[in-house]
Amino acid sequence: PPHKNGAPLWWKVANRNKLGITLDVRKPEGRELLLRLLPGFDVLVENFRTGTMDRWGLGKEALFEVQPKLTILRVTGFGQTGPYRGKPGFARVFEAMSGFTYLNGTADGPPLNMGFPLADSVAGLFGALGIVAAAYHRIRHPGTAGQEIDLSATEAIFRTLDFLPIEFDQLGVVRERLGNLSAYSAPSNIYATRDGKWLSMAVSAQSVFERLCAAIGRPELIGDARFSDNQARVRNRDALDAIVASWIAARDLADAAAILAHHEISFSPVYTIRDVFDDPHFRERRMIEEVADPDLGAVKMQCVVPRFSVTPGAIRTTGPRAGEHNAQVYGALGLDGATRDALRAKGVI
């Protein structure tokens, strides 16, 4: 991951608004410190291989003993049960085994990995949703005990495949790679413009197709039997795609975009990160926030998502340095400076 002046840039974003402490829970004193901290918290998130916390004496029984209403979110590659429960991995492994990677790439090429760890982000979203659901259950049923959430990153990314499992179950269809084409609508592709840029467009509804025909000056295509409805267009996508691609290739992005927008066609330029920074809509909505950082000065990162009307979120701090808040957190437990220094010397904190 990228660094600047020794500072990890990814850490600045991923751990914003958090307190940073160091704690080696493998050591007995570290374990005891964690157990002392837990009564002040509602949720514990761990991302170790299945069984690791138990080996350290921090299984659910020990955790629930000190905080009976604790929600424990366990994030692993393959879950707490099953033959793969102890299998290590990272996002690309989970994406590959979920069937997701197989879908990416051109029909005549190999499966392609994503350009960033999507499975990690998706697992995080499912984890956050699970925590909220557990908290809601506690509110609705105040007398209930805490619970574990078993979150498999592979299952999380598999869930995003939507109807592919039921399609295979009921129709026996194994979806193959189509590049930028869509299996269920046409025209749908990423098209090159005359000025070397890219435009993404997808058309499925008949009314939108008819507007597209008007936009590209080919109204006769509406009556063409090859393109009579979406299913017909999918069957004859190559011929239709060639027509659309030729029209777009003859125009600069700005010209093609203006015509398509006038006819209310769903499309988008394919942005680089620089384009995202420069877009006036995103600027007005402050999709990119500027945040003060002790190491780098002012840094820019994504805004808080989603936006609440009554209780809006805010980015208060960037990700902290390791152990930055040791004095604050352990001081609140009653550990004075001398005690903290001794624990630091032992490698506990």
C-alpha positions as CSV (number, residue, x, y, z in Angstrom):
1,P,0.0,0.0,0.0
2,P,1.1,3.6,-0.6
3,H,3.2,5.5,1.9
4,K,4.4,9.1,2.1
5,N,7.2,10.2,4.4
6,G,6.9,6.9,6.2
7,A,3.2,7.3,6.9
8,P,0.8,4.6,5.6
9,L,-1.8,6.4,3.5
10,W,-4.3,3.6,3.6
11,W,-4.2,3.6,7.4
12,K,-5.1,7.3,7.5
13,V,-8.4,6.5,5.8
14,A,-9.3,3.0,7.1
15,N,-8.8,4.0,10.7
16,R,-10.1,7.5,10.8
17,N,-12.1,8.6,13.9
18,K,-10.5,5.7,15.9
19,L,-8.3,5.7,19.0
20,G,-5.1,3.8,18.5
21,I,-3.7,1.6,21.2
22,T,-1.1,-1.2,21.2
23,L,-1.8,-4.5,23.1
24,D,-0.3,-7.9,22.8
25,V,-3.1,-10.2,23.9
26,R,-0.9,-13.2,23.5
27,K,0.8,-12.3,26.8
28,P,-1.1,-13.0,30.0
29,E,-0.9,-9.3,31.1
30,G,-2.2,-8.3,27.7
31,R,-5.1,-10.7,28.0
32,E,-6.0,-9.3,31.4
33,L,-5.9,-5.8,30.1
34,L,-8.3,-6.6,27.2
35,L,-10.7,-8.3,29.7
36,R,-10.6,-5.1,31.8
37,L,-11.4,-3.0,28.8
38,L,-14.4,-5.0,27.6
39,P,-17.0,-3.9,30.1
40,G,-16.8,-0.4,28.7
41,F,-17.6,-1.6,25.1
42,D,-20.5,-3.1,23.2
43,V,-18.7,-4.8,20.3
44,L,-15.5,-6.7,19.8
45,V,-14.3,-7.2,16.2
46,E,-11.6,-9.8,15.5
47,N,-10.0,-10.9,12.2
48,F,-7.8,-13.8,13.3
49,R,-7.9,-17.3,11.9
50,T,-10.6,-19.5,13.4
51,G,-9.6,-20.7,16.9
52,T,-6.8,-18.2,17.5
53,M,-8.6,-16.2,20.2
54,D,-9.5,-19.5,22.0
55,R,-5.9,-20.5,22.0
56,W,-5.0,-17.2,23.7
57,G,-7.6,-17.8,26.4
58,L,-10.0,-15.3,24.9
59,G,-12.8,-17.6,23.7
60,K,-16.4,-16.5,23.8
61,E,-16.9,-17.9,27.4
62,A,-14.1,-15.7,28.7
63,L,-15.4,-12.6,26.8
64,F,-19.0,-13.1,27.8
65,E,-18.0,-13.6,31.5
66,V,-16.7,-10.0,31.7
67,Q,-19.3,-8.4,29.3
68,P,-22.4,-10.6,29.0
69,K,-24.0,-8.4,26.4
70,L,-21.0,-8.2,24.1
71,T,-21.4,-8.6,20.4
72,I,-18.4,-10.5,18.9
73,L,-17.9,-10.0,15.2
74,R,-15.6,-12.7,13.9
75,V,-14.3,-11.9,10.4
76,T,-12.5,-14.8,8.6
77,G,-12.0,-15.9,5.0
78,F,-14.2,-19.0,5.2
79,G,-16.1,-18.9,8.5
80,Q,-15.9,-20.5,11.9
81,T,-17.0,-24.0,10.7
82,G,-16.3,-26.3,7.8
83,P,-13.2,-27.8,6.2
84,Y,-11.8,-24.4,5.3
85,R,-12.3,-22.8,8.7
86,G,-8.5,-22.5,9.4
87,K,-7.5,-21.7,5.8
88,P,-5.6,-18.4,5.5
89,G,-6.2,-16.0,2.7
90,F,-6.8,-12.5,1.5
91,A,-9.3,-10.7,-0.8
92,R,-8.2,-12.2,-4.1
93,V,-8.5,-15.7,-2.6
94,F,-12.0,-15.1,-1.4
95,E,-13.0,-13.4,-4.7
96,A,-11.7,-16.4,-6.7
97,M,-13.4,-19.0,-4.5
98,S,-16.7,-17.2,-4.5
99,G,-17.0,-17.4,-8.3
100,F,-16.6,-13.6,-8.6
101,T,-13.2,-13.6,-10.3
102,Y,-14.3,-16.1,-12.9
103,L,-16.8,-13.5,-14.3
104,N,-14.2,-10.8,-14.8
105,G,-12.3,-10.6,-18.1
106,T,-12.9,-11.1,-21.8
107,A,-14.5,-14.2,-23.3
108,D,-11.2,-15.3,-24.9
109,G,-9.0,-14.4,-21.9
110,P,-8.3,-15.6,-18.4
111,P,-10.2,-14.6,-15.3
112,L,-9.1,-11.2,-14.0
113,N,-8.6,-9.9,-10.5
114,M,-10.1,-6.7,-9.4
115,G,-7.9,-3.6,-9.1
116,F,-8.5,-3.4,-5.3
117,P,-9.5,-5.8,-2.5
118,L,-13.3,-5.7,-3.1
119,A,-14.0,-8.7,-0.8
120,D,-12.4,-6.9,2.2
121,S,-14.6,-3.9,1.7
122,V,-17.8,-6.0,1.1
123,A,-17.0,-8.0,4.3
124,G,-16.6,-4.8,6.2
125,L,-20.0,-3.6,5.0
126,F,-21.7,-6.9,6.0
127,G,-19.9,-6.7,9.3
128,A,-21.2,-3.2,10.0
129,L,-24.7,-4.3,9.1
130,G,-24.5,-7.3,11.3
131,I,-23.4,-5.2,14.3
132,V,-26.2,-2.8,13.8
133,A,-28.7,-5.7,13.6
134,A,-27.3,-7.2,16.8
135,A,-27.5,-3.8,18.5
136,Y,-31.1,-3.4,17.4
137,H,-31.9,-6.9,18.8
138,R,-30.4,-5.8,22.2
139,I,-32.6,-2.7,22.2
140,R,-35.7,-4.6,21.4
141,H,-34.9,-7.4,23.8
142,P,-33.0,-5.8,26.7
143,G,-32.7,-8.9,28.8
144,T,-31.0,-11.0,26.1
145,A,-27.3,-12.0,26.3
146,G,-24.6,-11.1,23.8
147,Q,-24.0,-13.0,20.6
148,E,-21.3,-14.0,18.1
149,I,-21.5,-13.0,14.4
150,D,-19.7,-15.4,12.1
151,L,-18.8,-13.5,9.0
152,S,-17.0,-15.2,6.1
153,A,-15.5,-12.8,3.5
154,T,-16.0,-15.5,0.8
155,E,-19.7,-15.7,1.7
156,A,-20.0,-11.9,1.7
157,I,-18.6,-11.5,-1.8
158,F,-20.7,-14.5,-3.0
159,R,-23.8,-12.8,-1.7
160,T,-23.1,-9.9,-4.2
161,L,-23.5,-12.4,-7.1
162,D,-27.2,-11.8,-6.7
163,F,-29.2,-14.3,-8.9
164,L,-26.3,-16.4,-10.3
165,P,-26.8,-19.2,-7.8
166,I,-30.5,-19.6,-8.4
167,E,-29.9,-19.2,-12.2
168,F,-27.5,-22.2,-12.0
169,D,-29.8,-24.2,-9.7
170,Q,-32.9,-23.8,-11.8
171,L,-31.5,-23.4,-15.3
172,G,-28.1,-25.0,-15.2
173,V,-26.4,-21.9,-16.5
174,V,-22.8,-21.3,-15.7
175,R,-22.2,-17.6,-16.5
176,E,-19.1,-17.0,-18.6
177,R,-17.0,-13.9,-19.0
178,L,-18.3,-11.3,-21.4
179,G,-15.8,-8.5,-21.0
180,N,-17.8,-5.2,-20.7
181,L,-20.9,-6.7,-22.2
182,S,-24.0,-7.6,-20.2
183,A,-25.6,-11.0,-20.3
184,Y,-29.1,-9.5,-20.0
185,S,-29.2,-6.2,-21.8
186,A,-27.9,-4.6,-25.0
187,P,-26.4,-2.4,-26.0
188,S,-24.2,-2.4,-22.9
189,N,-20.5,-1.7,-23.1
190,I,-17.7,0.7,-22.5
191,Y,-17.1,2.6,-25.8
192,A,-14.0,4.5,-27.0
193,T,-14.5,8.1,-28.0
194,R,-12.6,10.0,-30.7
195,D,-10.5,11.9,-28.2
196,G,-9.2,8.8,-26.5
197,K,-11.7,8.7,-23.6
198,W,-14.2,6.1,-22.5
199,L,-18.0,6.1,-22.1
200,S,-20.0,3.5,-20.3
201,M,-23.6,3.0,-21.4
202,A,-26.3,0.4,-20.7
203,V,-29.7,0.2,-22.4
204,S,-32.4,-2.4,-21.6
205,A,-35.9,-0.7,-21.5
206,Q,-37.6,-0.4,-24.9
207,S,-38.3,3.3,-24.4
208,V,-34.6,4.0,-23.7
209,F,-33.6,2.0,-26.8
210,E,-35.9,4.1,-28.9
211,R,-34.5,7.3,-27.5
212,L,-31.0,6.0,-28.2
213,C,-32.0,5.3,-31.8
214,A,-33.1,8.9,-32.1
215,A,-29.9,10.2,-30.4
216,I,-27.6,8.4,-32.9
217,G,-29.8,9.3,-35.9
218,R,-30.9,5.7,-36.6
219,P,-34.7,5.7,-36.1
220,E,-35.0,2.8,-38.5
221,L,-33.4,0.5,-36.0
222,I,-36.6,0.6,-33.9
223,G,-38.4,-1.4,-36.6
224,D,-35.5,-3.8,-37.2
225,A,-36.6,-7.3,-36.2
226,R,-33.1,-8.0,-34.9
227,F,-33.6,-5.3,-32.2
228,S,-37.4,-5.6,-31.6
229,D,-37.0,-6.1,-27.9
230,N,-34.3,-6.5,-25.3
231,Q,-34.1,-10.3,-25.7
232,A,-33.7,-9.9,-29.5
233,R,-31.0,-7.2,-28.9
234,V,-29.1,-9.5,-26.6
235,R,-29.1,-12.2,-29.3
236,N,-27.9,-9.7,-31.9
237,R,-25.7,-7.7,-29.6
238,D,-22.6,-7.8,-31.8
239,A,-24.3,-6.1,-34.7
240,L,-26.0,-3.5,-32.5
241,D,-22.9,-2.8,-30.5
242,A,-20.9,-2.2,-33.7
243,I,-23.5,0.5,-34.7
244,V,-23.3,2.2,-31.4
245,A,-19.6,1.9,-31.1
246,S,-19.1,3.5,-34.5
247,W,-21.3,6.5,-33.6
248,I,-19.5,7.1,-30.4
249,A,-16.0,6.6,-31.9
250,A,-16.8,9.4,-34.4
251,R,-17.3,12.0,-31.6
252,D,-15.4,13.5,-28.7
253,L,-16.6,12.5,-25.3
254,A,-18.1,15.9,-24.6
255,D,-20.1,15.9,-27.8
256,A,-21.4,12.3,-27.4
257,A,-22.3,13.0,-23.8
258,A,-24.3,16.2,-24.7
259,I,-26.3,14.3,-27.3
260,L,-27.0,11.3,-25.0
261,A,-27.9,13.5,-22.1
262,H,-30.3,15.5,-24.3
263,H,-32.1,12.2,-25.1
264,E,-32.0,11.0,-21.4
265,I,-29.9,8.0,-22.1
266,S,-28.2,6.4,-19.0
267,F,-24.4,6.8,-19.5
268,S,-21.3,7.9,-17.8
269,P,-17.8,8.9,-18.7
270,V,-15.2,6.4,-17.3
271,Y,-13.4,8.5,-14.7
272,T,-9.9,8.3,-13.4
273,I,-9.4,9.4,-9.7
274,R,-8.2,12.8,-11.0
275,D,-11.6,13.1,-12.9
276,V,-13.5,12.3,-9.7
277,F,-11.5,15.1,-7.9
278,D,-12.3,17.6,-10.6
279,D,-16.1,16.8,-11.1
280,P,-18.2,19.9,-10.1
281,H,-21.1,17.7,-8.8
282,F,-18.8,15.8,-6.5
283,R,-17.2,19.1,-5.4
284,E,-20.5,20.6,-4.5
285,R,-21.5,17.6,-2.5
286,R,-18.1,17.5,-0.9
287,M,-17.7,13.9,-1.7
288,I,-14.0,14.4,-1.1
289,E,-13.2,15.9,2.3
290,E,-10.0,17.7,3.4
291,V,-8.9,16.6,6.9
292,A,-6.1,17.8,9.1
293,D,-3.4,15.2,9.7
294,P,-0.4,15.5,12.1
295,D,2.0,13.8,9.8
296,L,1.0,15.1,6.4
297,G,-0.8,18.3,7.0
298,A,-4.1,18.5,5.1
299,V,-5.1,15.2,3.3
300,K,-8.1,14.4,1.2
301,M,-10.3,11.3,1.5
302,Q,-13.8,10.1,0.9
303,C,-16.7,11.7,2.8
304,V,-18.9,10.1,5.4
305,V,-21.4,7.7,3.7
306,P,-24.4,7.8,3.9
307,R,-25.6,11.3,4.9
308,F,-28.0,11.6,7.9
309,S,-30.3,14.6,8.1
310,V,-30.5,14.8,11.9
311,T,-27.2,13.2,13.0
312,P,-24.7,13.7,10.2
313,G,-21.3,12.1,10.6
314,A,-18.0,13.8,10.5
315,I,-14.4,12.9,10.0
316,R,-12.8,14.1,13.2
317,T,-9.3,12.6,12.9
318,T,-7.3,10.5,10.4
319,G,-6.0,7.1,11.4
320,P,-3.9,7.4,14.6
321,R,-0.3,6.3,15.1
322,A,0.2,2.9,16.7
323,G,-0.2,3.4,20.5
324,E,-1.1,7.1,20.1
325,H,-3.9,6.9,22.7
326,N,-2.3,4.4,25.1
327,A,-2.1,7.0,27.9
328,Q,-5.7,8.0,27.4
329,V,-7.2,4.6,27.2
330,Y,-5.0,2.8,29.8
331,G,-5.1,5.9,32.0
332,A,-8.9,5.6,32.2
333,L,-8.3,2.0,33.5
334,G,-6.3,3.5,36.3
335,L,-2.8,2.6,35.0
336,D,-0.4,5.3,35.9
337,G,2.7,6.3,33.8
338,A,5.1,4.0,35.7
339,T,2.8,1.0,35.1
340,R,2.4,1.8,31.5
341,D,6.2,2.2,31.1
342,A,6.7,-1.2,32.7
343,L,4.1,-2.8,30.4
344,R,5.7,-1.2,27.4
345,A,9.1,-2.5,28.4
346,K,7.7,-6.0,28.5
347,G,6.2,-5.6,25.1
348,V,2.6,-5.8,26.4
349,I,1.6,-2.4,25.2
